[in-house]
Amino acid sequence: MSLEDRTIIITGGTSGIGEGCTRHFAELGAKVVTSSIQRKVGKEVQQELRAAGHDVTFLYADVRNEEEIVALIEKTIDLHGRIDGVCSNAGTWIEGTVEDFDDGQWDLVMGVNVRGNFLLAKHVVPVFREQGEGVMLITTSTAAYVGFPAHALYCASKAALVALIRCLTKDHGGYMRCVGICPGTIDTPMLAASAEGFDQPLDELYAEVAEKIPVKRLGTPVDVAKAAAFLLSDDAGFVAGSSVFLEGGTLALPPW
């Protein structure tokens, strides 16, 4: 498995899973263009990784904004001449049942999680077609397959990505490989935010959750990054149209 000298774009690349991918891909020798709406953090990550000898560039981009997606792709090509892979990781969540959401919440979650992936695919597909090859890796979630309590909008957005991955595979096979990755319970800032409001300390809550996971721990961003690196590499050349689970065995649990 190798990402040596591969040009990889990462969205949502400065926090949680995205930051883990930024760091891991850089360590594997990739030319990483990482993006997010966290401008200050992005510049800090860029400076740190460049100081360590890695080829990392941060570019600001809100995946809901088509002009910024176009600029992200064009600037990457200007920098490196091509794009070998896209790690589409930008995502957000809102807690609530179908009775709770409003138009603003719908626009945010569907805008980032679904529209963002449509826009990225829309503008990277022509690049891959011209090159004759390329990989798009989309971060979906076990929430696409499990009805998480009071997460109706988030689960629906992630399920939409599973279908999108299949459509991209059917429509653009031969020059683009598309695959998904489905993390489970991963220790990220988003997970911590979802745990707000519980009466017990976060470390105690995490310990209880970890005990219920068959591998007896939460996942880490590096766990996901290692699998993502494989899926973006030539070693995964026969993996297409499917979504790979990284959930520590959670889906094997019975409902009692």
N, C-alpha and C positions, 0 to 999 in steps of 0.2 A: 504494500500500500504506500503510495507516495503522492504528495501534493507539491513536491519540489518544483519551483518556478511556475506553478499554476496561478493564474490570476483569478481570485475569488472575491466576489462582492458579498458582504454580509449586511443585512438590514437588522435594525434593533441590536446593533453590535457592541453596545457599550454598557450593558447591564445583564446580569443573569446568564442565561444560556448563550446569548449573543456574544457577551464579553468572553465567556469560556471558549467559544469558537474562534473569536478573534485571536486570542492568545495561543490556542493550540495550533491553529492553522499556520500562524506565524512561525511557531517553533518547528513546524514540519517543513518550512522553507517556502511556503506560499507567498505570493505577492498579494497582500490582503488590502482591500479597500473596504473599510468598515464605516457604517453610517448609522445615524440615529438623529433624534431631536435633542440629544443631550450634548450641546456644543462644547461646554467646558470640560465635561468628563471625556468626551471624544478626543479633544486636543491633548489631555493629560495621558490617555492611553496611547495615543500616537507617539508622544514624546518619550514615554517610558519604553515602548517596544522598539522604537528606532535607536534609542540609546543602547539597547541590548543587541543591536545589530540586525534587527528584523526589518523587512520591507513592508511597512504598514502606513496607510494613509487614511485619515479620517475625513469624511465629507458629510456635511449636514444634509439630511433629507427626511422630509415627512412623507411617508409612503402613500398618504392620501392625496398628495399633490402631484399631478401628472407632470408638470413642468420640472419639478425637482427630481422625479424618477428619471426623466429624459436626461437631465443634466448629470445625474449620478452615473448613468451608463456612458454618456459621451465623455465625461471627464476620465472615467476608468480606461476607456479606449485610448484617449489622448495620453494617459500615463503609461500604459503597458501594451497598447497595440491590439489587444484582444481580451475576451472574457471567457474563461474556461468553465466557471461555475458560479452559481448564485445560491447563497444560503439565505433564504427568505424567512427571517426569524422575527421580524417586528410583530408585536402583538399586544393586546390589552384585554381587560376583562371588566365586567360590571356584575355585581351580585344582585340577584333578584329572580322572582318568578315572572311568568308572562304578564301578570297583573301589575308589575312594578315599573316596567321600563317606560321611558318617554322617547320622543323623537331625537333629543340630543344624545341620549345613551345609545339608541339604535345607530345613529350616524357615526358615533365614535367607534363602537365595537365592530360594526360591519364595515366601516370605512377603513380602519386599520387592518383588521384580520382578513377581510374578504376583498374589498376594493383594492387594497394595497397589493395583494398578490395578483389580482387581475392586471393592474397597471404594470407591475414589474414584468409579468409574463408577456404582456402586449408589446413591450419595448425591447425585451431581451431575445424573444423568439427570432426576430429578423437578424439579429447579430449571430445567433447560433446557426441559422439557416445559411447565412453567407459563409461562415467559417466551416460549416459542414459537421459541427459537433458542439456540444455543450451540455451541462447538467444543471437542472434547477431542483434544488432541495427545499421543500416547504416544511416548516415546523407546524404541525397540527397538534393533536393532544389526545390522550385517552378520553378526554371529554367529548370527543367526536363519537365515541362508542358507548359511553356510560352516562346515564342521566344524573349528573351531579346535582345535589339538592340546591335549589335557589340559584342556579347558574344557567337558566334557559337560554339567554341571549348568547353567552359565551359558548355553550355547547353547540348551539345552532351554527355559529360562525365557524367553529372548528370542523364540524361535520361537512360544511360546504367545501372546505379545502380538500377533504378526501375525494369528493366528486370531481373537483377541479383537477387534481393530480391525474385522475384517470382520463379526463378529457384531453388534457395536455399531452398525455402519452399517446392517445389515439390519433390526435390531430397533427402532432409534430414528431412522431417517431421517425427514426432514420437519421435525424440530425440533432435531436434534443432528447435527452433522457430526463424524465421527471420522476421524482420519488418523494415520499413523505417520511417524516420522523415523528413519532408519537410519544413524547415524554409523559411520565406519570408524575409522581410527587418528587419534585426537584427543589432543592434548597436554593431559592432565589428570592430577590426582593419582592417579586410578585406573589410568591407563596406567603411570605411574611405579611404582606398587605392583606391577603385573603384571610389571615388568621386574626386580624384585629377584631376586638370585641369579645374575645373569649376571656373568661375569668382567670385562667391560669397562665403562668409565664410561658413565653414562647418555647423555651428549651424543654419544659415539661410536656407541652403539647406535642412538640416534635418527637420526643421520646416515645410517647404513646402511639403516635402514628407509625413510627419506625417499627415498633413491636408488632404491628399488624401486617407489615409488609413481609412477604416470605423471605427476602434476603436480609431482613432485620436492619435496614437503614434507609434513609432518604437518598435519592439520587443527587448527584452534583452536576454543575454545568460541564465539568470535564468529562463525566460519563457520557453526556449527550454529544459533546464535541468530538470525542473519539469515534463514536458511531457515525457522526456526520462526516468526518474526514474519510472514513471508509466508503460511505455512500457517494461521495463526490469523486472518489478515485476510480481508476480503471479497473481495480479489482472487483468493483461492484457493477461491472458493465452489463450484467444480465439481470440486474434489479431495476425494474421500471414499472410505474403505474401502481405500486403498492406502498403501504405505509408501515414502517418498521417500529415495533413497540419497544420502549425502554421504560419499564414500569416496575422492575424488581419482582415480577410475578403477581402483581396486584390483581390482574384480570383472571388469575386462576382461582381466586378466592370464592367460596360459596357465599350466598346472600344471607347466611345466618351466623 
